[in-house]
Amino acid sequence: MDVQRVGTCFMLISILFVTHGDVEFVSANTISNVALGKNASQTDTAGGGNPALAVDGDPSTCSLSASASADWTLNLGDYYIIGEVSETRSESQWVSSVVKATSETAGWSSTRIKGPNDNSVWMAEKMHFVEVEFNYQVWPTQFDFYFDSGAGSVKAITCPHNGVWVTIWSNLPDNITDAIQKVSHVVMSSCYSNFYRVEFALSHHFLWVDAISLRGHSNGQSFQGWVSHVYGESSQREGYESSYIIGLNDSLVWQPQSPLNLSYVEVMFDNKVHVTRVDIYETSGAGSEQAIKCNVGGNWISLWSTTPVSSSNDAQIFSPKLTASCFSNHIMVEFQLIQHDVKVDAIRLHADKSPISIQLGMTQELYQAQEIMNRSSLATWRPADKGPYRYIRIQGSQQQEALQLCNLQIKGYLPSRKPLFQPVKFITMSIPRIGTVSNIQSVIACATICTSQTAPPCVTAQFDPEKHSCAMFGGFEHRKDNDDRNETMVLQFAALLFQN
């Protein structure tokens, strides 16, 4: 090899480069996911979620840290032009278990909400009720209800027959008010009894029932009487017991435990996530949702609420725009039942993970590009400065949970290696050398050898004039050292790292 000729050519290129500015990287390589299978590490690990699972190409496997303050770092092994960083968001999930429901109808249990929509539904009872007894059995003809509030809320009147409740009057509640009022309902005399159940469907009003009067006939005799005994009720508030219905209207009233006819169901999902959407698959009761909440540390946080004004028997998927988010897998849906039964087939949770901080750098100590990536979007970042970069560090941004990465992709390519170096003096390389070549007579020859070293690639060469040796390094980590008289050649794009 003609060392003098090579050195002359190299010196000319170097001078031209420094004079005319930045290097242009031209590559014939196809842009690809340069992170795939590369060396990853993180400060702590939990549940077998080792850092390599973030870049193994399988979206179903994830890295997972044990703490919220963890860092995840990737070493690409070389310096790449980076065009795009993306990360797979968490998938939606179906209910995995049902914690409890306010009520359920036989054969329509709340556990039917589990899994995807399959026409196996939960049906909530939508009424408050009270069971009352009168002194005499009659063929009923009219009921008079004395309300202090909730007038107009009666939905149905039933009586027992062969162990089954038979409806003798029903209607869709309408014009419910808080007025003190007597409301009368004429019934069809389909049963001979002194025992009845009255069902109430409330909308936006308290229910206060003072007394109930029954009109009817028996053995050709007309009859009117007040309630003589109360056998049961859906619920009652302390100081407003159902027993107050007994006798005539005397301003002592029964009030159910819930002032509104509110049904709810609590469900669990497999994984805690940042909730962004809840889909409720209904086959009946559409429009009856009043609130969606999530449980965080035992406290219920409202994600969405409204005042239902109507409902229908139409099947629908209800997906309101949430007004808040939370990190949880415990969700409650409340239904304000007005005109129709609610039948819920399935509940699906959509979620995104918390924002992450992505940092790109040529060394592990200095990161030249940074972005807070909000993963509620497409979770893609295209850095304005394409690099080159070798290290990627990811941290949580105001994390509430451990750091989890499922399918990190870094799209980029290797730039062409031109022998464009810049000399730097009085530094000490602080990383292990990848090799040393002896009998080197000049810094130019040392730089040339570094250029030809590709496996592993050499990016920094340090010439020792006393030992006539050339040390090669695969990175730029260094420190200033005025006692080090070695001459160091670095690629021009990394020269800014040495300007300290």
C-alpha positions as CSV (number, residue, x, y, z in Angstrom):
1,M,0.0,0.0,0.0
2,D,1.2,3.5,-0.9
3,V,0.7,5.1,2.5
4,Q,1.8,8.5,1.4
5,R,-0.7,8.6,-1.5
6,V,-3.5,7.4,0.7
7,G,-2.6,10.0,3.3
8,T,-2.5,12.8,0.7
9,C,-6.0,11.9,-0.6
10,F,-7.4,11.7,2.9
11,M,-5.9,15.0,3.9
12,L,-7.5,16.7,0.9
13,I,-10.9,15.3,1.6
14,S,-10.7,16.3,5.2
15,I,-9.8,19.9,4.3
16,L,-12.6,20.2,1.7
17,F,-15.1,18.8,4.2
18,V,-14.2,21.2,7.0
19,T,-14.4,24.1,4.5
20,H,-17.7,23.3,2.9
21,G,-19.8,22.2,5.8
22,D,-21.9,19.2,6.8
23,V,-21.7,15.8,5.3
24,E,-24.5,14.5,3.2
25,F,-25.3,10.9,3.8
26,V,-26.4,9.0,0.8
27,S,-27.5,5.4,1.1
28,A,-28.8,2.8,-1.3
29,N,-30.0,0.7,1.6
30,T,-33.7,0.1,2.1
31,I,-35.2,1.8,5.2
32,S,-36.0,-0.9,7.8
33,N,-36.6,-1.5,11.5
34,V,-33.1,-1.1,12.7
35,A,-34.1,-1.8,16.3
36,L,-35.1,-5.4,15.6
37,G,-33.1,-7.8,17.8
38,K,-30.6,-5.2,19.0
39,N,-29.1,-5.0,22.5
40,A,-31.6,-3.6,25.0
41,S,-31.3,-3.0,28.7
42,Q,-33.4,-1.4,31.4
43,T,-32.8,-0.3,35.0
44,D,-35.2,-2.9,36.5
45,T,-37.4,-5.7,35.3
46,A,-40.7,-7.3,36.5
47,G,-42.7,-10.3,35.6
48,G,-40.2,-11.7,33.1
49,G,-40.7,-8.6,30.9
50,N,-37.0,-8.4,29.9
51,P,-36.0,-5.4,27.8
52,A,-35.4,-7.4,24.6
53,L,-39.1,-8.2,24.3
54,A,-39.7,-4.6,23.2
55,V,-37.7,-5.2,20.0
56,D,-38.3,-8.9,19.2
57,G,-40.8,-8.1,16.5
58,D,-43.7,-9.7,18.4
59,P,-46.4,-7.2,19.4
60,S,-47.8,-9.7,22.0
61,T,-44.6,-9.7,24.1
62,C,-43.6,-6.7,26.1
63,S,-40.8,-5.4,28.2
64,L,-41.9,-4.4,31.7
65,S,-40.1,-2.5,34.5
66,A,-40.6,-3.0,38.2
67,S,-40.7,0.7,39.0
68,A,-42.2,3.8,37.5
69,S,-38.8,5.5,37.3
70,A,-37.2,2.9,35.1
71,D,-35.2,3.7,32.0
72,W,-35.1,1.5,28.9
73,T,-32.1,1.8,26.6
74,L,-31.3,0.4,23.2
75,N,-27.8,0.2,21.6
76,L,-28.2,0.0,17.8
77,G,-24.5,-1.1,17.5
78,D,-23.8,1.5,14.8
79,Y,-24.8,5.0,13.8
80,Y,-28.0,5.1,11.9
81,I,-30.1,7.8,10.1
82,I,-33.4,7.6,12.0
83,G,-36.6,8.6,10.2
84,E,-39.3,7.3,12.4
85,V,-39.9,5.9,15.9
86,S,-43.2,4.1,16.7
87,E,-44.6,1.9,19.3
88,T,-47.6,-0.3,19.3
89,R,-50.5,0.9,21.5
90,S,-52.3,-1.5,23.9
91,E,-55.2,-3.3,22.3
92,S,-58.8,-3.0,23.4
93,Q,-60.0,-5.7,25.8
94,W,-63.3,-7.3,26.9
95,V,-64.6,-7.7,30.4
96,S,-62.8,-10.6,32.2
97,S,-65.0,-10.7,35.3
98,V,-68.0,-9.0,36.8
99,V,-67.6,-7.7,40.4
100,K,-71.3,-7.0,41.1
101,A,-74.5,-5.5,39.8
102,T,-77.3,-3.7,41.5
103,S,-79.8,-6.4,40.4
104,E,-80.2,-9.1,37.8
105,T,-83.1,-11.0,36.4
106,A,-83.2,-14.8,36.6
107,G,-81.6,-16.3,33.5
108,W,-80.0,-12.9,32.6
109,S,-77.2,-12.8,35.2
110,S,-74.5,-10.1,35.1
111,T,-71.8,-12.6,34.4
112,R,-73.1,-12.7,30.9
113,I,-71.3,-9.4,30.2
114,K,-68.0,-11.3,30.1
115,G,-66.3,-11.6,26.8
116,P,-67.3,-10.2,23.4
117,N,-70.8,-9.4,22.3
118,D,-72.5,-12.8,21.8
119,N,-76.2,-12.1,22.5
120,S,-75.9,-13.5,26.0
121,V,-76.9,-10.4,28.0
122,W,-77.3,-9.1,31.5
123,M,-80.8,-7.6,32.3
124,A,-81.1,-5.2,35.2
125,E,-84.3,-4.7,37.1
126,K,-85.3,-1.2,36.5
127,M,-87.9,-0.4,39.1
128,H,-88.2,0.2,42.8
129,F,-91.0,-1.8,44.3
130,V,-93.0,-2.2,47.4
131,E,-95.2,-5.1,48.3
132,V,-98.3,-4.2,50.3
133,E,-101.3,-6.0,51.9
134,F,-104.8,-4.9,52.5
135,N,-107.3,-6.2,55.0
136,Y,-109.7,-7.8,52.5
137,Q,-109.4,-9.7,49.3
138,V,-111.2,-8.0,46.4
139,W,-111.4,-7.7,42.7
140,P,-109.4,-4.5,42.4
141,T,-110.7,-1.6,40.3
142,Q,-108.6,1.4,41.3
143,F,-105.5,2.3,43.2
144,D,-104.9,5.7,44.6
145,F,-101.3,6.7,45.3
146,Y,-100.5,9.6,47.6
147,F,-97.1,11.1,46.8
148,D,-95.0,13.7,48.5
149,S,-92.6,13.4,45.5
150,G,-92.2,11.2,42.4
151,A,-95.8,11.5,41.3
152,G,-96.4,9.8,38.0
153,S,-93.7,7.2,38.5
154,V,-95.8,4.1,38.9
155,K,-94.9,1.6,36.2
156,A,-96.8,-1.5,37.0
157,I,-99.2,-3.0,39.6
158,T,-99.1,-6.8,40.0
159,C,-100.6,-9.4,42.1
160,P,-99.6,-13.0,42.8
161,H,-101.2,-15.9,41.1
162,N,-99.9,-19.5,41.5
163,G,-96.5,-18.1,42.5
164,V,-96.2,-15.7,39.6
165,W,-96.6,-12.0,39.6
166,V,-99.5,-11.1,37.2
167,T,-99.6,-7.6,35.8
168,I,-103.0,-6.0,36.3
169,W,-101.9,-2.5,35.2
170,S,-98.8,-1.0,33.5
171,N,-97.8,2.1,31.7
172,L,-94.7,4.0,30.7
173,P,-94.1,6.6,33.4
174,D,-94.6,10.1,32.2
175,N,-94.7,13.6,33.6
176,I,-93.0,12.6,36.9
177,T,-92.9,15.5,39.3
178,D,-91.9,16.4,42.8
179,A,-95.4,17.6,43.6
180,I,-97.5,16.4,46.5
181,Q,-100.2,14.7,44.6
182,K,-102.7,11.9,44.5
183,V,-102.5,9.7,41.3
184,S,-105.2,7.2,40.6
185,H,-105.0,4.2,38.2
186,V,-107.9,2.2,37.1
187,V,-107.0,-1.5,36.9
188,M,-108.3,-4.6,35.2
189,S,-109.7,-7.0,37.8
190,S,-107.7,-10.1,36.7
191,C,-107.0,-11.4,40.2
192,Y,-108.8,-11.7,43.5
193,S,-106.3,-10.7,46.2
194,N,-105.4,-8.4,49.0
195,F,-101.7,-8.6,48.2
196,Y,-100.0,-6.5,45.6
197,R,-96.7,-5.3,44.3
198,V,-96.3,-1.7,43.0
199,E,-93.3,-1.0,40.7
200,F,-92.0,2.5,40.3
201,A,-89.7,3.8,37.5
202,L,-88.1,7.1,38.4
203,S,-86.6,9.9,36.3
204,H,-84.7,12.8,37.9
205,H,-87.0,12.9,41.0
206,F,-87.1,11.5,44.5
207,L,-89.7,9.0,45.3
208,W,-91.7,9.6,48.5
209,V,-94.8,7.5,48.9
210,D,-97.2,8.5,51.7
211,A,-100.1,6.0,51.4
212,I,-101.9,3.7,49.0
213,S,-105.6,3.2,48.8
214,L,-107.3,0.3,47.1
215,R,-110.8,0.2,45.6
216,G,-112.6,-3.0,44.6
217,H,-115.5,-5.2,45.0
218,S,-116.3,-8.5,46.7
219,N,-119.5,-10.5,46.9
220,G,-121.3,-7.6,45.2
221,Q,-120.0,-5.2,47.9
222,S,-117.8,-2.2,47.0
223,F,-114.6,-1.8,49.1
224,Q,-112.1,0.9,49.8
225,G,-109.2,0.5,52.2
226,W,-105.7,1.5,53.1
227,V,-102.5,-0.6,53.3
228,S,-102.5,-2.7,56.4
229,H,-99.1,-4.4,56.1
230,V,-95.9,-4.0,54.1
231,Y,-94.1,-7.3,53.2
232,G,-91.1,-6.0,51.3
233,E,-89.5,-3.3,49.3
234,S,-86.6,-2.8,46.9
235,S,-84.8,-0.7,49.5
236,Q,-85.6,2.0,52.1
237,R,-83.8,4.9,53.7
238,E,-83.4,5.2,57.4
239,G,-86.2,7.3,58.8
240,Y,-88.3,6.7,55.6
241,E,-89.2,3.1,56.1
242,S,-91.8,1.3,53.9
243,S,-93.9,0.7,56.9
244,Y,-94.9,4.4,56.8
245,I,-97.1,3.5,53.8
246,I,-99.5,1.8,56.2
247,G,-102.7,3.6,56.9
248,L,-103.9,6.9,55.4
249,N,-101.8,9.7,54.1
250,D,-100.2,11.3,57.2
251,S,-97.0,12.9,55.8
252,L,-94.9,9.9,57.0
253,V,-93.4,8.6,53.7
254,W,-91.4,5.7,52.3
255,Q,-88.3,6.6,50.3
256,P,-86.1,4.0,48.5
257,Q,-82.4,3.9,49.3
258,S,-81.6,5.4,45.9
259,P,-83.5,8.6,45.1
260,L,-83.1,7.9,41.4
261,N,-83.9,4.6,39.7
262,L,-80.2,3.9,39.2
263,S,-78.8,0.5,38.2
264,Y,-75.1,-0.2,37.9
265,V,-72.6,-2.9,37.0
266,E,-69.0,-3.2,38.1
267,V,-66.6,-5.0,35.7
268,M,-62.9,-6.0,35.7
269,F,-60.5,-6.2,32.8
270,D,-57.3,-8.2,32.6
271,N,-54.9,-5.3,32.4
272,K,-54.6,-1.8,33.9
273,V,-54.5,0.8,31.2
274,H,-55.1,4.5,30.6
275,V,-58.8,4.4,29.7
276,T,-59.7,6.4,26.6
277,R,-63.0,4.8,25.5
278,V,-65.6,2.4,26.8
279,D,-68.0,0.7,24.4
280,I,-71.2,-0.7,25.9
281,Y,-73.0,-3.2,23.7
282,E,-76.8,-3.1,24.5
283,T,-79.6,-5.0,23.0
284,S,-82.2,-2.9,24.9
285,G,-82.3,0.2,27.0
286,A,-80.2,2.3,24.7
287,G,-79.8,5.8,26.0
288,S,-80.1,4.9,29.7
289,E,-76.4,5.4,30.6
290,Q,-75.9,8.1,33.2
291,A,-72.2,7.7,34.2
292,I,-69.0,5.8,33.6
293,K,-66.5,5.6,36.4
294,C,-63.2,3.9,37.2
295,N,-61.7,2.8,40.4
296,V,-58.3,4.1,41.3
297,G,-57.0,3.1,44.7
298,G,-60.5,2.5,46.0
299,N,-61.8,5.9,44.8
300,W,-64.3,6.2,42.0
301,I,-63.4,8.8,39.3
302,S,-66.0,10.0,36.9
303,L,-65.0,9.6,33.3
304,W,-68.3,10.7,31.8
305,S,-71.8,11.6,33.0
306,T,-75.0,13.0,31.7
307,T,-78.7,13.2,32.5
308,P,-80.6,10.7,30.4
309,V,-83.8,12.1,29.0
310,S,-85.1,9.1,27.0
311,S,-84.3,5.5,26.2
312,S,-85.3,2.9,23.6
313,N,-85.4,-0.8,22.9
314,D,-83.0,-0.4,20.0
315,A,-79.7,-2.3,20.0
316,Q,-76.7,-0.1,20.0
317,I,-73.0,0.3,20.8
318,F,-72.7,3.3,23.1
319,S,-69.3,5.0,23.1
320,P,-69.4,8.4,24.7
321,K,-66.5,10.8,24.5
322,L,-64.9,10.6,27.9
323,T,-64.2,13.8,29.7
324,A,-61.4,12.3,31.8
325,S,-59.0,9.4,31.9
326,C,-57.6,7.1,34.6
327,F,-55.2,4.2,35.0
328,S,-57.3,1.3,36.0
329,N,-58.9,-2.0,35.0
330,H,-62.0,-1.6,37.3
331,I,-65.0,0.1,35.6
332,M,-68.5,1.0,36.7
333,V,-71.3,1.8,34.3
334,E,-74.5,3.4,35.8
335,F,-77.8,3.3,34.1
336,Q,-80.7,5.7,34.8
337,L,-83.6,3.5,33.8
338,I,-86.5,5.5,32.5
339,Q,-88.8,3.8,30.0
340,H,-87.2,0.5,29.1
341,D,-85.3,-2.4,30.6
342,V,-81.6,-2.4,30.1
343,K,-79.9,-5.4,28.6
344,V,-76.2,-5.3,28.3
345,D,-74.4,-7.8,26.1
346,A,-70.7,-6.8,26.5
347,I,-68.5,-4.0,27.6
348,R,-65.2,-3.3,25.7
349,L,-62.4,-1.1,27.1
350,H,-60.2,0.9,24.8
351,A,-57.0,2.3,26.2
352,D,-53.6,3.9,25.6
353,K,-50.5,3.7,27.6
354,S,-49.1,6.8,29.2
355,P,-46.8,9.2,27.3
356,I,-43.2,8.3,27.0
357,S,-40.0,10.4,26.6
358,I,-37.9,9.2,23.7
359,Q,-34.3,10.4,23.4
360,L,-31.9,9.8,20.6
361,G,-28.1,10.2,20.9
362,M,-24.7,9.3,19.6
363,T,-23.5,8.5,23.1
364,Q,-25.1,7.2,26.2
365,E,-24.3,10.4,28.0
366,L,-25.5,13.0,25.6
367,Y,-28.9,12.8,23.7
368,Q,-29.3,15.3,20.8
369,A,-33.0,14.7,20.1
370,Q,-35.9,14.3,22.4
371,E,-39.7,14.0,22.1
372,I,-42.6,13.4,24.5
373,M,-44.7,10.9,22.5
374,N,-48.3,10.8,23.4
375,R,-49.5,7.3,22.7
376,S,-53.2,8.3,22.4
377,S,-52.3,9.2,18.8
378,L,-50.7,6.9,16.3
379,A,-47.7,6.7,18.6
380,T,-45.3,7.8,15.9
381,W,-42.5,10.3,16.0
382,R,-40.4,11.6,13.1
383,P,-37.5,13.5,14.4
384,A,-36.6,16.7,12.6
385,D,-32.9,16.0,13.0
386,K,-32.4,12.5,11.5
387,G,-29.1,11.9,13.1
388,P,-27.1,9.8,12.9
389,Y,-27.8,8.1,16.2
390,R,-26.8,5.0,18.0
391,Y,-28.6,5.0,21.4
392,I,-32.3,5.3,22.2
393,R,-33.4,5.9,25.7
394,I,-37.1,5.7,26.8
395,Q,-38.5,7.0,30.0
396,G,-42.0,7.4,31.3
397,S,-43.4,10.9,31.3
398,Q,-45.1,11.5,34.7
399,Q,-45.7,7.8,35.0
400,Q,-48.3,6.3,37.2
401,E,-47.3,2.8,36.4
402,A,-44.3,0.7,35.4
403,L,-42.8,1.3,31.9
404,Q,-44.0,-1.2,29.3
405,L,-43.0,-1.4,25.7
406,C,-44.5,-4.0,23.4
407,N,-43.4,-3.4,19.8
408,L,-40.9,-0.6,19.4
409,Q,-39.9,0.1,15.8
410,I,-37.1,2.4,14.7
411,K,-37.1,3.0,11.0
412,G,-33.7,4.0,9.5
413,Y,-30.6,3.1,7.6
414,L,-26.9,3.1,7.7
415,P,-25.3,6.1,6.0
416,S,-22.5,5.6,3.6
417,R,-19.1,5.7,5.3
418,K,-17.0,8.4,3.7
419,P,-13.5,9.0,5.2
420,L,-14.6,12.5,6.4
421,F,-12.7,13.0,9.7
422,Q,-11.8,15.9,11.9
423,P,-8.8,15.8,14.2
424,V,-9.2,16.4,17.9
425,K,-6.4,16.7,20.4
426,F,-6.0,16.3,24.2
427,I,-8.8,13.8,24.9
428,T,-8.9,10.4,26.3
429,M,-11.3,7.8,25.0
430,S,-13.3,6.3,27.9
431,I,-14.7,3.3,26.2
432,P,-13.0,-0.1,25.5
433,R,-11.1,-0.2,22.2
434,I,-12.2,-2.6,19.5
435,G,-8.6,-3.2,18.3
436,T,-5.1,-1.9,18.1
437,V,-2.8,-1.9,15.0
438,S,1.0,-1.5,15.4
439,N,3.7,0.0,13.2
440,I,1.5,3.0,12.1
441,Q,3.5,6.0,11.1
442,S,0.9,8.8,10.8
443,V,-2.5,9.9,12.0
444,I,-3.7,9.8,8.4
445,A,-2.8,6.1,8.1
446,C,-4.5,5.5,11.4
447,A,-7.7,7.1,10.1
448,T,-7.5,5.1,6.9
449,I,-7.3,1.9,8.9
450,C,-10.4,2.9,10.9
451,T,-12.3,3.6,7.7
452,S,-11.7,0.1,6.5
453,Q,-12.7,-1.5,9.8
454,T,-16.3,-2.5,9.4
455,A,-17.0,-5.5,11.7
456,P,-17.3,-4.1,14.2
457,P,-17.3,-0.7,12.7
458,C,-14.7,1.8,13.7
459,V,-15.8,5.4,14.1
460,T,-12.9,6.9,16.2
461,A,-9.2,6.4,15.7
462,Q,-6.5,7.5,18.1
463,F,-2.9,7.6,17.0
464,D,-0.1,7.3,19.5
465,P,3.0,8.9,18.0
466,E,5.4,7.5,20.6
467,K,4.3,3.9,20.2
468,H,3.4,4.2,16.5
469,S,0.1,2.4,17.2
470,C,-3.5,3.0,16.1
471,A,-6.3,2.3,18.6
472,M,-9.8,1.9,17.1
473,F,-13.0,2.6,19.0
474,G,-16.7,1.9,18.1
475,G,-18.1,5.0,19.8
476,F,-17.5,8.6,20.8
477,E,-17.5,8.4,24.6
478,H,-14.5,10.4,25.8
479,R,-13.2,12.9,28.3
480,K,-10.9,15.9,28.1
481,D,-7.4,15.1,29.3
482,N,-4.6,17.7,28.8
483,D,-1.9,15.1,29.5
484,D,-3.0,12.9,26.6
485,R,-1.0,13.9,23.6
486,N,-2.5,11.3,21.2
487,E,-4.0,12.6,18.0
488,T,-7.6,11.5,17.6
489,M,-9.7,11.4,14.4
490,V,-13.5,11.4,14.6
491,L,-16.2,11.3,12.0
492,Q,-17.2,14.9,11.2
493,F,-20.8,14.5,12.2
494,A,-19.7,13.7,15.8
495,A,-17.2,16.5,16.1
496,L,-19.7,18.6,18.1
497,L,-19.4,16.0,20.9
498,F,-15.8,17.0,21.4
499,Q,-16.4,20.7,21.6
500,N,-16.4,20.9,25.4
